[in-house]
Amino acid sequence: MVPLDYYLVLSAIIFVIGVTGVVIRRNIIVVLMSVELMLNAVNLTFIAFSRSLGSMDGQVIVFFVMTVAAAEAVVGLAIIISVFRHRQTLDPQEMQLLKW
Amino acid sequence: MEFATVIFYLIAAVTIGSAAMVAFSRNIIYSAFSLLGTFAGVAAIYVFLGADFVAAVQVLIYVGGILVLILFAVMLTHRIADVQITNRAVGRIPALVVVGVFLSLLVQIIRETPWQKAKEIVYAPTTSRIGDLFLENYLLPFELASLVLLAALIGAAVLSRKELKE
């Protein structure tokens, strides 16, 4: 049987890859994908603890995380498409209309 | 080494490899398709952990919904041939240093904390217990989630519609 540590380390690695993607990428769609990676890593942690502690609450919370992830993807991509339509760019550095 | 551990390592390798492709690939199309490998790998790990319903929902929502949506956004927004312009990466070295420190801290915490030992897994169907929890302890968040989804639906429709010229 695979111990809990392995799952936690796996999800830590996926989370860190997601953080790297958010930090280094200059395409806002890839940034959004990396955020999805991080959410997946967190879900994995929830499920691992849920099995380890023998409680179902972790699995229920995963559904709420998925709901928020889906809403975030839908609204985020709608914003990206409408920004692209106006400014013809996907670079978050150039989206600085609100910058002081 | 046990058979289960070997399979775990295989799935983990696929998941981490495709996650790395998502974050580091130069071509955005490859990034989008590698996301499929990550989602499928995570679903496989859910099966491994005895969470059958969550695995099915993972495949339905992430692979069937979010991934298709992201692919649509990729296709709609840019000229795919322009890799240099569309998918640059900046500040790789400092980012990797900071993130490496972060990862080593996380792994150290995971190693040193005395987690509660995993119980014997009973591979029972989880769906009915999840349903019970949704309609008992988590009723209010459940209803709020439907509200969030409705708001997202309306928001996306409003944001991405064509503006009427007046």
Chai-1 contact restraints between the chains, C-beta under 6 A:
chainA,res_idxA,chainB,res_idxB,connection_type,confidence,min_distance_angstrom,max_distance_angstrom,comment,restraint_id
A,V2,B,T5,contact,1.0,0.0,6.0,A-B,restraint_1
A,V2,B,F8,contact,1.0,0.0,6.0,A-B,restraint_2
A,L4,B,W115,contact,1.0,0.0,6.0,A-B,restraint_3
A,L4,B,A118,contact,1.0,0.0,6.0,A-B,restraint_4
A,D5,B,I110,contact,1.0,0.0,6.0,A-B,restraint_5
A,L8,B,I110,contact,1.0,0.0,6.0,A-B,restraint_6
A,V9,B,V107,contact,1.0,0.0,6.0,A-B,restraint_7
A,V9,B,I110,contact,1.0,0.0,6.0,A-B,restraint_8
A,L10,B,A12,contact,1.0,0.0,6.0,A-B,restraint_9
A,A12,B,L106,contact,1.0,0.0,6.0,A-B,restraint_10
A,I13,B,I16,contact,1.0,0.0,6.0,A-B,restraint_11
A,I14,B,A19,contact,1.0,0.0,6.0,A-B,restraint_12
A,V16,B,V99,contact,1.0,0.0,6.0,A-B,restraint_13
A,V16,B,L103,contact,1.0,0.0,6.0,A-B,restraint_14
A,I17,B,A19,contact,1.0,0.0,6.0,A-B,restraint_15
A,I17,B,A20,contact,1.0,0.0,6.0,A-B,restraint_16
A,I17,B,A23,contact,1.0,0.0,6.0,A-B,restraint_17
A,V19,B,V99,contact,1.0,0.0,6.0,A-B,restraint_18
A,T20,B,A23,contact,1.0,0.0,6.0,A-B,restraint_19
A,T20,B,V99,contact,1.0,0.0,6.0,A-B,restraint_20
A,G21,B,A23,contact,1.0,0.0,6.0,A-B,restraint_21
A,V23,B,A95,contact,1.0,0.0,6.0,A-B,restraint_22
A,I24,B,A89,contact,1.0,0.0,6.0,A-B,restraint_23
A,I24,B,R92,contact,1.0,0.0,6.0,A-B,restraint_24
A,I24,B,A95,contact,1.0,0.0,6.0,A-B,restraint_25
A,R25,B,A89,contact,1.0,0.0,6.0,A-B,restraint_26
A,R26,B,R88,contact,1.0,0.0,6.0,A-B,restraint_27
A,R26,B,V90,contact,1.0,0.0,6.0,A-B,restraint_28
A,N27,B,T86,contact,1.0,0.0,6.0,A-B,restraint_29
A,N27,B,N87,contact,1.0,0.0,6.0,A-B,restraint_30
A,I29,B,A73,contact,1.0,0.0,6.0,A-B,restraint_31
A,I29,B,V74,contact,1.0,0.0,6.0,A-B,restraint_32
A,V30,B,S31,contact,1.0,0.0,6.0,A-B,restraint_33
A,M33,B,V22,contact,1.0,0.0,6.0,A-B,restraint_34
A,M33,B,L35,contact,1.0,0.0,6.0,A-B,restraint_35
A,S34,B,A23,contact,1.0,0.0,6.0,A-B,restraint_36
A,L37,B,A19,contact,1.0,0.0,6.0,A-B,restraint_37
A,N40,B,V42,contact,1.0,0.0,6.0,A-B,restraint_38
A,L44,B,V42,contact,1.0,0.0,6.0,A-B,restraint_39
A,I47,B,Y46,contact,1.0,0.0,6.0,A-B,restraint_40
A,I47,B,L49,contact,1.0,0.0,6.0,A-B,restraint_41
A,I47,B,A51,contact,1.0,0.0,6.0,A-B,restraint_42
A,R51,B,L49,contact,1.0,0.0,6.0,A-B,restraint_43
A,S52,B,A118,contact,1.0,0.0,6.0,A-B,restraint_44
A,G54,B,K119,contact,1.0,0.0,6.0,A-B,restraint_45
A,M56,B,R129,contact,1.0,0.0,6.0,A-B,restraint_46
A,M56,B,L133,contact,1.0,0.0,6.0,A-B,restraint_47
A,Q59,B,A51,contact,1.0,0.0,6.0,A-B,restraint_48
A,Q59,B,V54,contact,1.0,0.0,6.0,A-B,restraint_49
A,Q59,B,I130,contact,1.0,0.0,6.0,A-B,restraint_50
A,V60,B,L133,contact,1.0,0.0,6.0,A-B,restraint_51
A,V60,B,Y138,contact,1.0,0.0,6.0,A-B,restraint_52
A,V62,B,V54,contact,1.0,0.0,6.0,A-B,restraint_53
A,F64,B,P141,contact,1.0,0.0,6.0,A-B,restraint_54
A,F64,B,A145,contact,1.0,0.0,6.0,A-B,restraint_55
A,M66,B,I61,contact,1.0,0.0,6.0,A-B,restraint_56
A,T67,B,A145,contact,1.0,0.0,6.0,A-B,restraint_57
A,A70,B,I61,contact,1.0,0.0,6.0,A-B,restraint_58
A,A71,B,V148,contact,1.0,0.0,6.0,A-B,restraint_59
A,A71,B,A152,contact,1.0,0.0,6.0,A-B,restraint_60
A,A73,B,I66,contact,1.0,0.0,6.0,A-B,restraint_61
A,A73,B,L69,contact,1.0,0.0,6.0,A-B,restraint_62
A,V74,B,A152,contact,1.0,0.0,6.0,A-B,restraint_63
A,V74,B,A156,contact,1.0,0.0,6.0,A-B,restraint_64
A,V75,B,A152,contact,1.0,0.0,6.0,A-B,restraint_65
A,V75,B,G155,contact,1.0,0.0,6.0,A-B,restraint_66
A,V75,B,A156,contact,1.0,0.0,6.0,A-B,restraint_67
A,L77,B,L69,contact,1.0,0.0,6.0,A-B,restraint_68
A,L77,B,A73,contact,1.0,0.0,6.0,A-B,restraint_69
A,A78,B,A156,contact,1.0,0.0,6.0,A-B,restraint_70
A,A78,B,L159,contact,1.0,0.0,6.0,A-B,restraint_71
A,A78,B,S160,contact,1.0,0.0,6.0,A-B,restraint_72
A,I79,B,L159,contact,1.0,0.0,6.0,A-B,restraint_73
A,I81,B,L76,contact,1.0,0.0,6.0,A-B,restraint_74
A,I81,B,S160,contact,1.0,0.0,6.0,A-B,restraint_75
A,S82,B,L159,contact,1.0,0.0,6.0,A-B,restraint_76
A,S82,B,S160,contact,1.0,0.0,6.0,A-B,restraint_77
A,F84,B,T77,contact,1.0,0.0,6.0,A-B,restraint_78
